[in-house]
Amino acid sequence: MGKKHNGGPVRPPLTHQEILQQVGALLAGSETDRRKFLLKELLLGVLKVDEATLNILDLKILSRTLRELRHAFRVFHPYRHRPKVSVFGSARTLPDDPDYQLAVRFARLVVQRGYMVITGGADGIMRACQEGAGKEHSFGVNIQLPFEQGANTVIAGDPKLITFKYFFTRKLLFMKESDAIALFPGGFGTHDEGFEVLTLIQTGKSQPKPIVCLQAPGCTYWNQWQAFITNQLLSRGLISEEDLCLFKICESEEDAVREIETFHRNYHSVRFVDRRLVLRLKHRMSGRQLARLNADFADLLVEGAFEQCDPLPEERDEPELQHLTRLVGFYNRRSAGRLRQLIDRLNSLPEKTARHASAA
């Protein structure tokens, strides 16, 4: 048996004959099999890398990136149906700090509501959240650094602890696997992660998701941050006013969890089909609600109006979502803040009315 890696045994290297057999089986696969097609594309990419005669450092980066992502995807896969919250905050926050204690309570409450937590796996706020969530409900997405970033004692040794060499692969997992983001006071790293989250959502490179900025009562960390955003970015026209809707400052775990749960009260998910934005909803709207929505959010569309309908034929590849109502329109893809306001409106509809909208 090979050496252990991230808690599990490493298989011995394949022989040349075994590699050729696997490649042959892949090439013999059906041309209509999407999974096989993408695997062939990966193989072709490797051949093109060889043709490009890249230097050793470039090859090391490519190899390590693929290895890290492959392992991380495999770790998260068994939990793909569990909603998750990615948490960012300082590794230097001490247990007697009110923000540390707030992080423990937040993680404990969010797990009680059915979520798992993803942290950087180090000390401070990260350890606090894993104390509150418990090891069984925690992922650690650690990074190799010369200081500060060793795994905390809660998650150390757990198979859900993943250690990355590169920040960009680590950040990808934080965004890809989460349904919500929680930010606690922190240093450069917290701001780097927080602004990247905001940038990805603002530019439409990530699906909409709630972002909560938590601070203990009496702490003004995020208030001062928001003042800078407003006084410098907004006043200069560097962001739009509706971009301030992308996050919410919370001073209690209850307020933060309420914000996360409200975001998913009616809104389920979003998908693009050709040029059409498809919002999947848990409850159907009445005709009056749809008309009002079209009047208030016409600026989001480049043509036509929002229509409520059943799943589109192109969505047959997601059979588990066929029961959801669709709200479809030709979105301009320019205002994530306004899209968030639309989602908030959908979530504010009276649930009883939404459920019985077909009779309205």
C-alpha positions in Angstrom: 0.0 0.0 0.0 1.3 3.5 -0.9 1.9 6.4 1.5 -1.0 8.3 3.0 -2.1 11.6 1.5 -4.7 13.9 3.2 -5.8 11.0 5.4 -6.1 8.3 2.8 -3.8 5.7 1.1 -2.3 6.6 -2.3 -2.7 4.0 -5.0 0.5 2.7 -6.6 1.3 4.3 -10.0 -0.4 2.8 -13.0 1.8 0.8 -15.4 2.1 2.0 -19.0 -0.2 -0.9 -20.1 -2.9 0.1 -17.6 -2.7 3.7 -18.7 -3.2 2.7 -22.4 -6.1 0.5 -21.4 -7.9 3.4 -19.7 -7.2 5.7 -22.5 -8.5 3.2 -25.0 -11.7 2.7 -23.0 -12.2 6.4 -22.9 -11.7 6.9 -26.6 -14.2 4.1 -27.3 -16.9 5.8 -25.3 -20.0 7.2 -26.9 -19.7 10.5 -28.8 -22.9 11.7 -27.1 -21.7 11.1 -23.6 -20.9 14.6 -22.2 -18.7 13.3 -19.4 -16.6 11.2 -21.9 -16.4 14.2 -24.2 -15.0 16.4 -21.5 -12.5 13.8 -20.4 -11.3 13.6 -24.0 -10.9 17.3 -24.0 -8.7 17.0 -20.9 -6.5 14.4 -22.6 -6.2 16.6 -25.7 -5.2 19.5 -23.5 -2.3 17.5 -22.1 -1.1 16.7 -25.6 -1.2 20.3 -26.5 0.8 21.2 -23.4 3.5 18.8 -24.6 3.4 20.5 -28.1 3.8 23.9 -26.5 7.2 22.9 -24.9 6.4 24.7 -21.6 9.1 25.0 -19.0 9.3 22.9 -15.9 7.7 25.5 -13.6 4.7 25.9 -15.9 4.2 22.1 -16.0 4.5 21.9 -12.2 1.8 24.6 -11.9 -0.6 22.8 -14.3 0.0 19.4 -12.7 -0.4 20.6 -9.1 -3.5 22.6 -10.0 -5.2 19.6 -11.6 -4.2 17.3 -8.7 -5.5 19.8 -6.0 -8.8 20.3 -7.7 -9.3 16.6 -8.5 -8.8 15.8 -4.8 -11.0 18.7 -3.5 -13.9 17.8 -5.8 -13.7 14.2 -4.6 -13.8 15.3 -1.0 -16.8 17.6 -1.5 -18.8 15.2 -3.8 -20.5 13.1 -1.1 -21.9 16.3 0.5 -23.0 18.0 -2.7 -26.7 18.0 -1.6 -25.9 19.7 1.8 -26.1 23.5 1.7 -22.9 25.2 2.9 -21.7 28.5 4.2 -18.1 29.7 3.5 -16.7 31.7 6.4 -13.8 34.2 6.3 -12.1 36.0 9.2 -8.8 36.6 11.0 -6.6 33.8 12.1 -5.4 36.0 15.0 -8.8 36.5 16.8 -8.5 35.1 20.3 -11.2 33.1 22.2 -12.0 35.9 24.6 -12.8 38.3 21.7 -16.6 38.9 21.3 -16.2 38.3 17.5 -14.8 34.9 18.2 -17.7 34.0 20.5 -20.1 35.3 17.8 -18.5 33.1 15.3 -19.0 30.0 17.5 -22.7 30.8 18.0 -23.2 31.6 14.3 -21.7 28.3 13.2 -23.7 26.4 15.8 -27.0 28.0 14.7 -26.3 27.6 11.0 -25.6 23.9 11.4 -28.9 23.5 13.4 -30.6 24.9 10.3 -29.1 22.2 8.1 -26.0 23.9 6.7 -22.3 22.8 6.8 -19.5 25.3 7.2 -16.3 25.8 5.1 -13.4 27.7 6.7 -9.7 28.1 6.0 -9.1 25.5 8.6 -6.7 27.7 10.7 -7.1 29.3 14.1 -9.0 32.4 15.1 -12.4 32.9 13.5 -11.9 29.7 11.5 -11.4 27.6 14.6 -14.3 29.4 16.3 -16.7 28.4 13.5 -15.5 24.8 13.5 -15.9 24.6 17.3 -19.5 25.8 16.8 -20.3 23.6 13.9 -18.4 20.4 15.1 -16.0 18.4 13.0 -18.7 16.4 11.3 -20.3 19.5 9.8 -17.0 21.2 8.9 -14.7 21.5 5.9 -11.2 22.9 6.2 -9.8 24.5 3.1 -6.2 25.3 4.2 -3.3 27.0 2.5 0.4 26.3 2.7 2.0 29.3 4.3 5.3 29.8 6.2 3.3 31.1 9.3 -0.1 31.3 10.9 -2.0 28.8 8.7 -1.5 25.4 10.2 -4.7 23.4 10.7 -6.6 24.0 13.9 -7.1 21.2 16.4 -10.8 20.8 15.6 -10.4 19.9 12.0 -6.8 18.5 12.0 -6.7 14.9 10.8 -10.2 15.0 9.4 -10.7 13.7 5.8 -12.6 17.0 5.1 -9.4 19.0 5.6 -7.8 19.9 2.3 -4.5 21.7 2.0 -3.8 23.8 -1.1 -0.6 25.3 -2.4 -2.3 27.9 -4.6 -4.7 30.6 -3.4 -6.6 30.6 -6.7 -7.6 26.9 -6.4 -8.5 27.4 -2.8 -10.7 30.4 -3.6 -12.5 28.5 -6.3 -13.6 25.9 -3.8 -14.8 28.5 -1.3 -17.1 30.0 -4.0 -18.1 26.8 -5.9 -19.2 24.8 -2.9 -21.0 27.5 -0.9 -24.6 28.7 -0.8 -23.8 31.7 1.4 -20.8 33.8 2.5 -20.1 35.0 6.1 -17.4 37.6 6.7 -16.0 38.3 10.2 -13.4 41.0 11.0 -10.0 40.2 9.6 -6.9 41.4 7.9 -5.7 41.6 4.3 -6.7 38.0 3.6 -10.3 38.6 4.7 -10.6 41.7 2.5 -9.0 39.9 -0.4 -11.6 37.1 -0.1 -14.5 39.4 0.6 -13.8 41.7 -2.3 -13.3 38.7 -4.6 -16.7 37.3 -3.6 -18.3 40.7 -4.3 -16.5 41.1 -7.6 -17.5 37.7 -8.8 -21.2 38.3 -7.9 -21.2 41.9 -9.2 -19.8 40.8 -12.6 -22.0 37.8 -12.9 -19.2 35.3 -12.8 -20.8 33.6 -9.8 -24.4 32.8 -9.0 -26.1 35.2 -6.6 -25.7 34.3 -3.0 -26.2 36.1 0.4 -23.2 37.8 1.9 -23.4 38.6 5.6 -20.7 40.7 7.4 -20.8 39.8 11.1 -19.6 41.9 14.0 -20.3 41.7 17.7 -22.4 44.4 19.3 -20.3 47.5 20.0 -17.8 46.6 17.2 -17.8 49.0 14.2 -15.5 47.1 11.9 -17.9 46.6 9.1 -19.7 50.0 9.6 -16.4 51.7 9.0 -15.7 49.4 6.0 -19.1 50.3 4.6 -18.4 54.0 5.1 -15.3 53.7 3.0 -17.3 51.9 0.3 -19.9 54.6 0.3 -17.7 57.7 0.7 -15.0 56.6 -1.8 -16.4 54.0 -4.2 -20.0 55.0 -4.5 -19.5 58.8 -4.3 -17.0 58.6 -7.2 -19.3 56.5 -9.3 -17.0 53.5 -9.1 -19.8 51.2 -8.1 -23.6 51.6 -8.3 -25.9 52.3 -5.4 -27.7 48.9 -5.9 -24.3 47.2 -5.4 -24.7 48.0 -1.7 -27.6 45.4 -1.7 -25.0 42.6 -2.3 -24.1 42.4 1.4 -25.7 43.0 4.8 -24.1 43.9 8.2 -25.3 41.8 11.1 -24.6 42.0 14.8 -26.1 38.7 15.9 -26.1 35.1 14.7 -29.9 35.1 14.4 -29.9 38.1 12.1 -27.2 36.6 9.9 -28.9 33.2 9.6 -32.2 34.9 9.0 -30.6 36.8 6.0 -29.3 33.5 4.6 -32.5 31.6 5.0 -34.6 34.4 3.6 -32.5 34.5 0.4 -33.6 30.9 -0.3 -37.2 31.4 0.9 -38.7 31.5 -2.7 -35.6 31.8 -4.9 -33.9 28.5 -5.6 -31.3 29.0 -8.3 -30.5 30.7 -11.7 -29.4 29.4 -15.1 -28.9 30.9 -18.5 -30.5 29.2 -21.5 -29.1 30.9 -24.6 -29.7 34.6 -24.0 -32.5 34.0 -21.4 -32.1 34.3 -17.7 -34.0 31.5 -16.0 -34.8 32.0 -12.3 -36.1 28.8 -10.6 -38.7 29.6 -7.9 -40.2 27.4 -5.2 -43.7 29.2 -5.4 -45.7 30.4 -8.3 -46.6 34.1 -8.5 -50.1 35.5 -9.2 -50.7 37.4 -12.4 -50.9 40.7 -10.4 -47.6 40.0 -8.7 -45.9 39.3 -12.1 -47.3 42.5 -13.6 -46.0 44.5 -10.7 -42.6 42.9 -10.9 -42.4 43.6 -14.6 -43.3 47.3 -14.0 -40.6 47.7 -11.3 -37.8 45.7 -12.9 -38.2 46.4 -16.6 -34.7 48.0 -16.6 -33.2 44.6 -16.1 -34.3 43.4 -19.5 -33.0 44.2 -23.0 -36.3 43.2 -24.6 -39.7 41.8 -23.8 -41.0 41.1 -20.2 -40.5 38.5 -17.6 -42.6 35.4 -18.2 -43.6 32.7 -15.7 -43.5 29.2 -17.1 -42.7 25.6 -16.6 -39.1 24.2 -17.1 -37.6 24.9 -20.5 -36.8 21.9 -22.8 -33.1 22.7 -22.4 -33.3 22.1 -18.7 -34.1 18.4 -19.0 -30.5 17.7 -17.8 -31.6 18.7 -14.3 -34.6 16.4 -13.6 -34.4 17.1 -9.8 -35.5 20.7 -10.5 -38.4 20.0 -12.8 -41.0 20.8 -10.1 -39.9 24.4 -9.7 -41.6 27.4 -11.4 -39.5 29.4 -13.9 -39.3 33.2 -14.3 -37.7 33.9 -17.7 -36.5 37.1 -19.3 -33.8 38.5 -21.6 -31.5 39.9 -18.8 -29.0 42.6 -19.7 -26.3 41.0 -17.6 -25.1 44.4 -16.4 -26.6 44.9 -12.9 -26.1 42.2 -10.3 -27.2 44.6 -7.6 -30.6 45.1 -9.3 -30.8 41.3 -9.9 -30.3 40.9 -6.1 -33.1 43.4 -5.5 -35.3 41.3 -7.8 -34.5 38.2 -5.8 -35.3 40.0 -2.6 -38.7 41.0 -4.1 -39.4 37.4 -5.0 -38.5 36.3 -1.5 -40.7 39.0 0.1 -43.9 37.7 -1.6 -46.4 36.3 0.8 -45.8 32.6 0.9 -49.4 31.6 1.2 -50.3 33.8 -1.8 -47.4 32.4 -3.8 -48.4 28.8 -3.1 -52.0 29.4 -4.3 -51.1 31.8 -7.1 -52.6 29.5 -9.8 -56.0 30.4 -8.3 -55.3 34.2 -8.5 
